[in-house]
Amino acid sequence: MGLLTIIRKVKRKEKEMRILMVGLDNAGKTTIVKRINGEDTSRISPTLGFNIKTMQFKRYRLNIWDVGGQKTLRSYWRNYYEQTDGLVWVVDSSDTRRLQDCRDELHGLLKEEKLIGASLLIFANKQDLKGSLNPEEIAKVLDLHVMDKDRHWQILGCSAVTGEGLLDGFNWLVSDIGSRIYMLG
Amino acid sequence: MDHPTEDEDSQDLRLARSLVQEAKILHDFVGLVKEANGEVDVVEFRKIQTIIEKYQEQCQLLEPHLEAIISPLMETLQNRVAEAGTVEAVDLSVVKKLCSVIHTLITVCGYKTVVKFFPHQACDLEVTVTLLERCHQEVTVSSVLKEESTGDWETKCTLLLWLSILVLIPFDMASVDTALVDCSEIHAGSTVPPLVQRIIKVCKEYLQSPGPVREMSGVLLSRLLTRPDMRHALRDFIDWSNEALSTTLDESIKIFLVPGVVGVLAAIFKVGGRDMLLDTTIPVWQVASHLATSSAASRSPLLRKLLIKLMQRVSLMHLPPRIATWRYTQRSGSLALNLASPTSKTESRTEIGMDLKDTQSHDEVEIPEEELDVPEIVEEVIGQLLTGLRDKDTVVRWSAAKGVGLVTGRLTLTLADEVVGSVLELFQPTEGDGAWHGSCLALAELARRGLLLPSRLSTVVPVIIKALHYDVRKGPHSVGSHVRDAAAYVCWAFARAYSSTLMKNHFQKLAPALLTIACYDREVNCRRAAAAAFQEGVGRQGDFEHGIDIVNAADYFSLGIRSHAYCAVAVYIAQFEEYRPSLIDELLNVKISHWDKGLRELAAESLNLLVKYDVSYFAGHVLDTLIPRTLSADLCERHGATLAVAAVIRALHELNFKLSADKERVVAGIVPAIEKARLYRGKGGEIMRAAVCVLIECTANLRVLLPPKVEKVLHDSVDENLKHPNSDIQACAVAALKAFIAGYLLPASAPAIARTTSKYLQILKNDPNPAAQRGAALALGALPYDLLHPSWKEVMDALCAAIRLKGNPADDDAETRVNAVRGLTSVSETMCYAEFEHVFIPGETSARPLIVVRDQLMKVLFHALDDYAVDNRGDVGSWVREAAMEGIERCSYLLCRIQTPRGKVVKAETPRRKVVNIEEPTTGSEIMREGCLLTDAMGLQVIGGLTKQAVEKIDRVRDAAGSTLQRILLNSHVPEDWIPHKQELKEIVSDDSTLNWAAPAVSFPRLVKLLKFSEYRPFLLSGLVIAVGGLADSLGKVSGGALIDYLTKECSHMGADSSEDVSPSLDWLALELGHVLSGYAGVDRGVIPTLKTIDILFVRGVFSASQPLSEQTAGNLLSLVRHELKGCRDVAKLLVGTSILSHFASLEGAVRKQSTEQLLNLLFHRYPKVRRFCAEQLYLLLLQMGEQLVGENVDEALEVIGETCWDGPLDDINAERDQLYGLFQVEPPPRQPLVPSKSKNSRLVVRSEDENESYSSLVDAAGY
């Protein structure tokens, strides 16, 4: 294998990203995935198990792993941590009762060694619903500012139903991963 | 611009276009499969597999379609299983077909890509396990051989891969295990669900399989066992594997099992978390390190590679993952902000070029050293990885390099820097090429990860420059191209990893080295790799000096061909002063002494092209360096140096540079010194001879002042080399002679003539050494008019004599004849041009060159066209014919008073593709405007002779003849009326200079059209029969087809409108064939093909009853055929003759009787083979037209012929003989007594009889 083969491989590798979508149940993970993939979002049932979606985004191929958020499933999330480039944490901004639960799960997740280098995008979903907290409020509740200083993160409001904010979020995530994927590849 | 991918892009485009088409096929196929529920013929599946396999190198093109292909196939698979109810009822053949296609996708796109599209519902898990078990059990009954063809292992691989994603379901495995629900079988004390146990059991068995199922089961196990709920199973498995690895097993199992188990462990350690695996590391490490020293590992690169991976991952378990804060990063954005500032300070300091040590000490002060307790195991692993870098196998070195990068990334700065230091220590001259390669890879890996701190760069760069030039001679070749490639990789990685400001200084050092490799490396991959690295550097640097220009010139394609890289790209780059010195140094110090002769020659050529940039430097320093090395003890060096001196001198001459007197003396002294050192002798003498000739040529061109003694030495040297049997040396010597004469022997003096013309004449006439004769013939051709003039006629006569075949193989030397033809052509040109230019002075004989050419030389050349001499090398006459064709062409131009550029007179070897550049005809035509120079007969002979050569059997000759023909016909200076039918001929040969005359399908259909002109028929047919009736089957088919096509189509048409020919008969053809046959009389080389051609014409119905030949023509042809058969002992000829006779017998008229008679004679020929063949022919003939031959006795005759054993002894068929002669009413010839009464003769005859019989049996055995 010579340099020319390496260049070819690297170029290919640089174009692939593995993204893990997690969050509490009913946060809207699957809806977001379906929405950005242009599929029908009118009828979505809770994810029992997981989905993988491969799609082209800008010049990258995203492999999005969308895992169910039910409490029983959460202990198996670690099945999916391997080689994750980006982490999307989806929050149901209207579900104020479970935000504490959400915070605990998130901080537990971020302790995982395997996810140490992954960029973190937090979607404050369901901004279209009345009574939802805005991203700043969510950030406060989730204690995002105490996060490890090495972590690249971003919180954005969005609505999976209207599609608002989704593009901004993925734009940030993909460009952030793209800026360092070569180094860690 | 990205050159490596440019190539890719164009390929991408092509495949992308074709994919549009195939995508439909693929989708249609998938739809069909889904509709038919998998019941599609296996052939369709194979077709699809073939389409997919095409994308092996470009799998990303398939990726957009993968989902649409895989999902329906897997759904169909699920359906089949669901419909069948139980797994036992599933039709495995359908499963196998489906899995085969999917497995093809796995091999093309990689399992990681494909697995994402597999369904992963929990409900599939148990069914799939059962299905896998069923396939697994089935294998035990089927044989290994069968396994290959039926898609068994493909199915197993696919199912294993499917399971590897199914086991990722986020549910407790126990909850999907029906066995547990049934409560029928719960293992007491075991917390491992039975389903999992079943999977592990199958996988364990596969781990000792040699095939790809081993890898797939490893993938599955690593996924399954690293689930959070599988801790127990994981521990069990690790215990099992430790045991499997440490116990001594049967060698035949172990050889597959050990890599399998190590592979699984490596995979588990990759996927699994540290919390899960940390406490298992100690035993695993022990087993692995023990294995690493075992003999099994030393034998298997695969095992060593897997062990390196495993050990590296084991060590990572002891190092918590971190983003090394000390890591260098050039990226902006939040990452840089978050990082500690010291690194960026380091960067700025390195930039201003502070002392390295100082910087380092500074670093240590500023970066708070993190606490890291490095366990011993990690240090040991690093030791192993460093050893792995030096491994003899590339794959192992790669894994080790990657390991070094990964482990170093988790270390603290000081420790990491120690690792970097150890890697750098591997760059020692005492280390092998493997170590250099491995450590280059490691450096590149470290740089990519930002682990090689900028402060280290100034130490690393010189090492990398060394590695870029790594080339170690090993016997007749050298090793190191992989090191150079890897060093280019390091440069590439540096360019990408470090900021442009930081790299600027270093890149300035690297760039000349990279460009040297890009231009001058022997290996194409190194040239391209260096160019790619340079390009990356330029790209990151922005405005690097001349960077963009060079990148444009030195790209993937332009460097692909070595000579282009040497003579074009390098010359372009050398115009920039920054790079010129390193390019020149590389040539002088390395490449002109390279072990590859071709490379030395190219190096000299490149040097020649560089002289123009700095003439005085080359005339001074470069020559001073080179000249002493012409006497080097190393053959490569002295050869290269000699060539290089010649190349430099040549360039100086071209640039009109005059050497100083001192320098001239030194240059003049080179050849005598070489001779004095006796470097012509022994090994490499031949190589030196050619080089010395080149040097003499260049010296002479430069008119270096020679002392008389040296002049004599040089001339002797040239003469000596002219006699050399190696034709390349002779060619060099002739070139040298020309230059030498021009430089030192003109104007002609009597001694000069004695030293040249007379001397070579004597050698040509009298020297018994053929090599000397060859040289002399060439040398004569190279002489200028002044030297030739006194004895030009004698020279021509001698050359003509040398061309003639003497009929004695010992005296006939094909190369001498070839060279004599060439020499003669050149001498003619020299003399005739002199005549054109009015410088020719008639000597005592009143002969004039043009007249001699017309009256004498052309005849000799036509004669040379008939040189069909053969020796143990085959048809060596073809060389003479080729040379003669060129000679005829050139002499024809002379006769037409066309001048061709003179420079090409000697170097006739290089075929000139293009039509020669024609100058205006000289105005000197009034010397002899008698018009008598050109005769029609000669024009016909020129074209006819070439035509004959153009339709014979050797491709190369046809090519030469066809293009010569084309050139002559298209030459507008050749008078119209000289060549009969010139206009029509022009149309036939066309003016397309790209026509490939060597291809039968191109040349024959064109040239057969010449049959239209009766003048050309004899020439054309006499050549054509050789091709049509020759031994080469495909050639015969094409040429015969062309002939028959022409005859059937064109000829009926021609017969109809030609007024003189009343009937459309082919009498002319039979007549011409008769002439050809009699022309070849006695020469079997021509006769047999001619007979075969006649036979073919009969068989293909060209000579048929519908187009009857006139009685006379038929009779004439028949008698010629009979004449050839008379007393013939060649079986092949007899058989063809018999066949022709039987055709004649089916014709009307007198020929029937004659041929029948002859057939009957042949029926009782001495050779059984002939008898039997003749009997077959007669039998067929009787069936066809028995009544015309034997009246009502047909049945009787048929019976006799059919019942007789024709290959038995001749004595046994006397009765049948008489009977048949009677039936055919033919007077039997007087029976020759089989055993003559004279006892002396009888032995002879009997012996010959035996010989023939054995011969015939031999022919029989060969299935003739």
Interface residues (C-beta under 8 A of the other chain):
Chain A: M1 G2 L3 L4 I6 I7 R8 K11 R12 L48 G49 F50 I52 T54 Q56 R61 N63 V67 G68 T72 L73 S75 Y76 W77 R78 N79 Y80 Y81 E82 E112 E113 K114 I116 G117 K149 D150 H152 D176 S179 R180 Y182 M183 L184 G185
Chain B: P4 T5 E8 Q60 E63 P64 L66 E67 K116 F117 H120 Q121 A122 L168 I169 P170 F171 T226 R227 P228 D229 K270 V271 G273 R274 P320 P321 R322 I323 T325 T329 R331 G333 S334 L335 N338 T394 W398 R448 R449 G450 H482 D485 A486 A488 Y489 W492 R496 A497 N525 R528 A529 A532 A533
